[in-house]
Amino acid sequence: MEFNALYETLKHRVYNTVLSYLQSAEDAQEVTQDVFLEVHQKLPSYREEAQISTWVYRIAINKSLDFLRFKNRKKRFAFLTSLWHPESGELQYDQSDFIHPGIQLERKEQAKYLFKALNELTQSQKTAFILIYIESLPYADAAKIMEVSVKALESLVQRAKKTLREKLKNNRNS
């Protein structure tokens, strides 16, 4: 497949997937560009062992996770001070207030708590949940992207749902 056609076909899906991980439109745009830069560079060596969309999703997830690891490492060492307002000392950035642009207006408050709880899942549970419930991919496709069996994916999704239910229930009670 030609790169321009691939880009036009997948750009919105990749962006939405990355956005679900990073919960920042600016960061998601940057990582999406990185994804397609890598796709462009590696497209000539693509071996068609999996569907091309599966290959691109894998790159997007890996880039997202790498970005989060880098961002967390950066926060630990030097970035923490910029999170606090210099005059008042109050927190000036709360990622739990992230609202995915695809969420309907009346559900934004619920979505805020969902995305906050999503950040507390394991990486594999978070990835499974995002691919199945946010990206609406078939289980077979999501399993290929994650390089696990469909049975293993089903288990990850069930554990993620159980954990999210508990976290969201606790949130409502507090």
N, C-alpha and C positions, 0 to 999 in steps of 0.2 A: 504494500500500500504506500502511496505517496505521502510524504510528511504533511503537506498542507491539508489534504483530505482527512488524514488522521487527526490532526489538530482541530479542525472544524467539527469533526464528529465527537471528539472526547473532551474538548476544553471545558465545557460547563460541568460535566460529570466529575472530572478531575478536580476542578476548583471546589466544587461542593464537598467532595471527599476530604480534601485538604483543609477546607474551612471547618469541617466538623471536628477535625483533630486540633487545629491551632486556635480556633475561636477568635480569630482576628482577621478582618478582611485584608488589611495591609500585608500581614505575614502570609496569608493564603495566596495573595497575588504573587508575592515574591517566590514562594515555594512552587507554585504552579508554573512559573516561568522556568525555574530550575528543573522541574520535571520534564517539560517539553524540550529544554535544552539538551538534557541527557537523552531523551527519546530521539531527538534529531541526530545527535552524535552516534548513538548506538544502533539506529535503525538499519544501517547497511549490514550489521552483524546479527540482526534478529534471525533466529533459527526456526521459527514457527513450531516450537514444541508446545506452545499454548496459544490460545487466541491472543491476538495483538492487544485487545482491550485488557485482558488479564495481565499481560506483561506491563502495560502502562499503569494499571492500578497498583501493581506491586511496587513499581518505581515511586508512585505517588505516596503510598503508605510508608515506604522506607524513607523517603525524603522528609515526610511529615515527622516521623519518629526521630530522625536525626536532628531535625530542626528543634524539636522539643528538648532533646537531650542537650543540645548546645545551649539553648536558651536557659534551661535549668542550671547548667554548669555556670553560665555567665552570671545568673542571678546569685548563685551561692557565693561568688567571689567578689563582685564589684557592683552589681546592678541593684542590690537591695535598697540602697539609699535613695535611688530615684523613684522608688515606689511610694515614698512618704512625702507629703507636702512640706516644703521647707519652712513655711511660717507656722502652720498649725500642728504639724507633726502627724496629721491624719493620713490614712491610706488614701492615695489619689487614684488607684487603679485596682479594681476588683474584677477579676476574670469571671467570677461567678455571675456577673451581670451580662454575660455574653448572650446575645439573641441571634440565632441563625436567621438570615434574611428570608429563608423559605418557610418559616413558621408563621402561621396565621396570627393576626393581631390579637385575637381573643385568647390565644394559647401561649402568648409570650411569657407570662408569669410562670406558667408550668414549665415551659421550655428552659427558662433560666435555671430552675432547680434540676431539671433533667441533665443539662450540660454540666452543671457543677458536680452532680453525682457521677456522670460519665467519666470525669477526670479522676475519680477515685477507683475505677475498675482497673484490673490488670490490663496490660497492653493487648493481649490476645482477646480478652473479653470485650474490650472497647472496640477493637477492630471488627470483631464478629458482629457486634450490635450495630455499628455504623453501617457496615456493608449490607446487612439484612434489613434493618428498620429505617435507616435514614436514606441510604442509596437504593433501597428496594431491589437488590440483586437477588437472583435465584440462589438457593443454597449451593447448587453445584458450582456456579460461577464464583461465589464467595469462597468456597472451599479451595478451589484452584488458586485463587489470588493469595489465600493464606497458606497454601501448600499443606493442607490438612485434609483428612477424610471428611465426608459429609457428616458422618456420625460424630466425629470430634467437634465439628463446627456446631452441630445441634447442641452438644453438651455445653460448649462455650456460651452459646446464646441463652440457654436455659439458666446457667449460672449468672450470667450478666443480668438477665431479667429479674432473677430472684434477689440479687444484690441491690439492683436499682429500686425494686419494689420496697425493700426494707429501708433503704436510704431516703426514698421519697416519703414513705410513711412516717419515719422519724422526723423528717423535715416539717410535715404537716402538723405533727403533734407538738413541735417546739415553737 
